C-alpha cells in the first residue's frame, strides 16, 4: 500500500486530534451540594461548640451531635477524595473538633477505689403511668435497687406498683403523683425526708434526703418540660437552670431522671461544670441511647435520661434497659458515697 503526502498529512491531523488530552468538566451540581452540606454542618457545629440554645429546632439538632459528627466526617473525607480541598478540609477539621467532645463518652475515666456506702439507684420514666409496674418491681428486686426515681408517676401507677410489691422492697417514699405526665416520685429502702430542692416548674420534680448509714445524700427526680414543645424552650432552660448545684457543706446531691437534654446541651453542661459528673460518661457508656426505647431509624435514638452525681461520688457500674410500656429506657447505676 502506498501513501501520499496528502494522506500522510491527513493522518497526522487525525492523530493529533485523537491524542489531544480531554479534561472532564467538574460537576457544578455536585460542588453545589457539597457547599450546602458544608454550610449546614458548620452552622450545626457552631451551635454546639458555642453553647447556643436558640430555638427548639436548634436544640433538637444539637441533640443529634454524635450523628452530625459522623456524617460531617464522612462527607468531608468524600470531598477530599474528590479534590474539593477547601470544603473537605473545613468539614474534616470541624468534625474532628466535635469528635474530641463526643468520643470520650465511650471510654471510662480513671478513678480510685471507693471507700464508703455503696448505693444502687434506678431511674425510669413511666410514660404517663402506663409502664409495666410488675416488670419495674421485678427489676428492683433482681438488681437490689436501693433508690428508685420515677417520672410521669400517676396515682393509678402508684396502686399498680404497690400491688406488684414495691412497698415491701422499697418501703420509704416521697411521691408527688399526678394524673398525666407531670407526677414524679422517689422510693427507697433507706429512710426519706421530703426536700424542696427545685423551684416550682411545669412538672413535678420530687426531692428527698436519703438517710444512709454513713453520709446522707439528697436526690432529685428530674423532669423539666421538653424543649421542643410549641411554647418554646424557655421553660426547659429555666427548669434546668433551677436544678440545685452540688452542696459543698451539706448533703451530697444526686440528680436522676429524664432531663430532656443530652450532654451536648448547654444547660446540662453548666450543671456538670458546677461539680456534677454524668455516671454513664464516667464508666464509658455515655453514648448508649435512652429514648426512644425502640431504636428505629426515626426519631434517631438519643441519650436524655441521666444520673448526675456529686464529683465526690465514685461510680462503679451503669446499665440501661428497656421497660415494657414506656418509651424511655431505665438507667441503673451503682456508686459509692464517701464517708466524709
C-alpha positions in Angstrom: 0.0 0.0 0.0 1.3 3.4 -1.0 0.8 6.6 0.9 0.9 10.1 -0.5 1.9 13.2 1.3 -1.7 14.2 1.3 -2.6 11.0 3.1 0.2 11.4 5.5 -0.8 15.0 6.3 -4.4 13.9 6.9 -3.3 11.1 9.1 -1.1 13.4 11.1 -4.0 15.7 11.6 -6.3 12.9 12.7 -3.5 11.6 15.0 -3.2 15.0 16.6 -7.0 15.1 17.3 -7.1 11.6 18.9 -4.1 12.2 21.2 -5.2 15.6 22.5 -6.0 15.3 26.3 -9.6 16.0 27.1 -10.2 17.0 30.7 -13.6 16.1 32.1 -15.7 19.0 33.3 -16.3 19.2 37.0 -19.9 18.7 38.1 -21.2 22.0 39.2 -24.2 20.4 40.9 -22.1 18.1 43.0 -20.0 21.0 44.1 -23.1 23.0 45.0 -24.4 20.1 47.1 -21.1 19.8 48.9 -21.1 23.5 49.7 -24.7 23.3 51.0 -23.7 20.3 53.2 -20.6 22.1 54.5 -22.6 25.3 55.4 -25.3 23.3 57.2 -22.7 21.2 59.1 -20.6 24.1 60.2 -23.6 26.0 61.4 -24.8 23.0 63.4 -21.3 22.5 64.8 -21.0 26.2 65.9 -24.4 26.0 67.7 -23.0 23.0 69.7 -19.4 24.4 70.2 -20.5 27.9 71.2 -23.2 26.6 73.5 -26.2 28.3 71.8 -29.7 27.0 72.8 -31.6 29.1 70.3 -34.9 27.8 69.0 -36.5 24.4 69.7 -35.3 23.3 66.2 -31.7 24.2 67.1 -32.0 22.4 70.4 -33.3 19.3 68.6 -30.4 19.5 66.1 -27.9 19.7 69.0 -29.2 16.5 70.5 -28.1 14.8 67.2 -24.5 16.0 67.6 -23.0 12.4 67.6 -24.8 11.7 64.3 -23.9 15.0 62.8 -20.2 14.4 63.7 -20.1 11.1 61.8 -22.0 12.5 58.8 -19.7 15.6 58.6 -16.6 13.5 58.8 -17.8 11.1 56.0 -18.8 14.0 53.7 -15.5 15.9 54.5 -13.4 12.8 53.6 -15.5 12.4 50.4 -14.9 16.0 49.4 -11.1 15.5 49.9 -11.3 12.4 47.7 -13.0 14.5 45.0 -10.3 17.2 45.5 -12.6 19.8 46.8 -9.9 20.8 49.2 -11.5 23.8 50.9 -14.8 22.1 51.6 -13.1 18.8 52.6 -10.6 20.3 54.9 -13.1 22.6 56.6 -15.6 19.8 57.2 -13.0 17.3 58.3 -11.3 19.7 60.8 -14.7 20.7 62.3 -15.7 17.1 62.6 -12.5 16.2 64.4 -13.2 19.0 66.9 -16.7 17.7 67.5 -15.4 14.1 67.8 -13.0 15.3 70.5 -16.0 16.4 72.5 -18.2 13.3 71.8 -15.8 10.3 71.6 -14.6 10.4 75.3 -18.1 9.3 76.4 -17.4 5.8 75.1 -14.3 5.4 77.3 -14.3 5.0 81.1 -12.5 7.6 83.3 -9.7 6.6 85.6 -10.9 6.5 89.2 -9.6 5.3 92.6 -11.3 2.6 94.5 -14.2 4.0 96.5 -14.5 3.6 100.3 -17.9 4.3 101.7 -21.6 3.4 101.4 -22.5 1.5 98.2 -25.8 2.6 96.6 -27.7 1.2 93.7 -30.1 3.8 92.1 -32.6 3.3 89.3 -34.4 6.0 87.3 -37.3 5.3 85.0 -39.8 7.5 83.0 -43.1 5.6 83.3 -44.9 7.2 80.2 -47.9 8.7 82.0 -48.1 5.7 84.2 -48.6 3.0 81.6 -45.3 1.3 82.0 -45.3 -2.3 83.3 -45.4 -2.0 87.1 -44.8 -5.7 87.6 -41.6 -5.5 85.5 -40.3 -2.5 87.3 -40.7 -4.1 90.7 -39.2 -7.3 89.3 -36.1 -5.4 88.2 -35.9 -3.5 91.5 -35.8 -6.9 93.3 -33.4 -8.5 90.8 -30.9 -5.6 90.7 -31.1 -4.9 94.5 -32.1 -1.3 93.9 -31.8 1.0 97.0 -33.3 4.1 95.5 -35.9 4.4 92.7 -36.5 7.7 91.0 -39.6 7.9 88.8 -41.0 10.4 86.3 -44.6 10.6 85.0 -45.9 8.9 88.1 -49.7 8.8 88.3 -52.0 7.8 91.2 -53.0 4.7 89.2 -49.4 3.7 88.7 -48.8 4.0 92.5 -51.5 1.5 93.1 -50.1 -0.8 90.4 -46.6 -0.6 91.9 -47.9 -1.4 95.4 -49.9 -4.4 94.1 -46.7 -5.6 92.4 -44.9 -5.4 95.8 -42.9 -2.2 95.6 -43.7 -1.2 99.2 -42.3 -4.5 100.5 -39.0 -3.8 98.7 -38.7 0.0 99.0 -41.0 1.0 101.9 -40.0 4.7 102.2 -41.3 7.2 99.6 -41.7 10.8 98.6 -44.4 10.7 95.9 -45.8 13.7 94.0 -48.0 11.6 91.8 -50.4 13.4 89.4 -52.6 12.3 86.5 -51.0 12.6 83.1 -47.2 13.1 82.8 -46.5 15.7 85.4 -46.0 13.5 88.5 -42.8 12.1 90.0 -41.6 10.2 93.0 -38.7 8.6 94.9 -38.9 5.3 96.7 -36.1 3.9 98.9 -35.1 1.1 101.2 -33.5 3.8 103.4 -35.5 6.5 105.4 -36.5 9.5 103.4 -37.4 13.1 104.3 -39.0 15.3 101.7 -36.9 18.3 100.5 -37.9 21.1 98.2 -34.7 21.3 96.1 -36.1 22.9 92.9 -38.3 26.0 92.3 -41.9 25.4 91.1 -42.0 24.2 87.5 -44.2 22.9 84.8 -43.7 19.3 86.0 -43.2 17.9 89.5 -39.6 17.1 90.5 -39.6 15.2 93.8 -36.7 15.8 96.1 -35.7 13.8 99.2 -33.0 13.5 101.8 -31.9 9.8 101.9 -30.7 8.8 105.4 -27.8 6.5 104.6 -25.7 4.6 107.2 -22.8 7.0 106.5 -23.0 10.4 104.8 -26.6 11.3 103.7 -27.4 12.2 100.2 -30.1 14.4 98.6 -31.8 13.0 95.5 -34.0 14.8 92.9 -36.2 13.0 90.4 -35.5 15.3 87.4 -38.1 16.1 84.8 -38.0 19.5 83.1 -40.5 20.3 80.4 -39.3 19.2 76.9 -37.7 22.0 74.9 -39.5 21.1 71.7 -43.0 22.0 72.8 -44.8 24.6 70.8 -44.4 27.2 73.6 -40.7 27.2 73.0 -37.6 26.1 75.1 -37.8 28.8 77.7 -39.4 26.7 80.5 -36.9 23.9 79.8 -34.0 26.3 80.0 -35.3 27.8 83.2 -36.0 24.5 84.9 -32.6 23.0 84.0 -31.0 26.2 85.4 -33.2 25.7 88.6 -31.8 22.3 89.4 -29.7 22.5 92.6 -25.9 22.8 92.4 -23.7 20.5 94.5 -23.7 21.5 98.1 -20.1 21.6 99.4 -21.1 22.0 103.0 -24.3 19.8 103.3 -25.6 16.6 101.9 -24.1 15.1 98.7 -26.5 15.5 95.8 -27.6 13.2 93.0 -29.9 14.3 90.1 -31.6 11.4 88.4 -34.2 11.3 85.7 -35.4 12.5 82.3 -33.5 15.7 81.7 -34.9 16.0 78.1 -31.3 17.0 77.3 -28.1 15.4 76.1 -24.6 16.0 77.2 -24.3 18.4 74.2 -26.9 20.8 75.5 -25.5 23.9 77.3 -28.0 23.6 80.2 -26.6 20.2 81.1 -23.0 21.2 80.5 -23.5 24.1 83.0 -24.7 21.6 85.7 -21.6 19.4 85.1 -19.4 22.5 85.3 -20.8 23.2 88.8 -19.4 20.0 90.1 -21.5 17.1 88.9 -20.4 14.0 86.9 -22.5 12.1 84.5 -22.5 8.5 85.7 -22.7 7.0 82.2 -19.9 9.2 80.9 -17.7 8.2 83.8 -17.9 4.5 83.1 -17.7 4.8 79.2 -21.4 4.4 78.5 -22.3 7.9 77.6 -23.3 7.2 74.1 -25.9 4.5 74.9 -29.3 5.8 74.0 -32.2 6.1 76.4 -35.0 7.4 74.2 -36.9 6.2 72.3 -36.6 2.7 73.7 -37.4 1.1 70.3 -34.2 2.0 68.4 -35.6 2.5 65.0 -34.5 4.9 62.2 -36.8 7.7 63.3 -36.7 9.5 65.6 -32.9 9.0 66.0 -32.1 7.5 69.4 -30.6 10.0 71.9 -29.4 10.0 75.5 -31.7 12.2 77.6 -32.0 10.1 80.8 -29.1 10.7 83.1 -27.8 10.2 86.7 -25.6 13.1 87.7 -23.7 12.6 90.9 -21.6 14.9 93.0 -18.0 14.8 91.9 -17.0 13.3 95.3 -19.1 10.2 94.4 -17.3 7.3 92.6 -19.4 5.5 90.0 -18.8 1.7 89.7 -21.3 0.5 87.1 -24.2 1.6 84.9 -26.7 -0.3 82.9 -29.5 0.7 80.5 -32.5 -1.5 79.6 -36.0 -1.4 78.1 -39.1 -1.1 80.2 -42.3 -2.6 78.6 -44.9 0.0 78.1 -42.5 3.0 78.3 -40.8 4.9 75.5 -37.8 5.6 77.8 -35.2 3.0 78.9 -34.4 2.8 82.5 -30.9 3.6 83.9 -29.4 1.8 86.8 -26.1 2.9 88.4 -24.1 1.7 91.4 -21.9 4.3 93.1 -20.1 4.8 96.4 -20.9 7.6 98.7 -17.7 8.5 100.6 -17.9 8.7 104.4 -16.8 12.3 104.9 
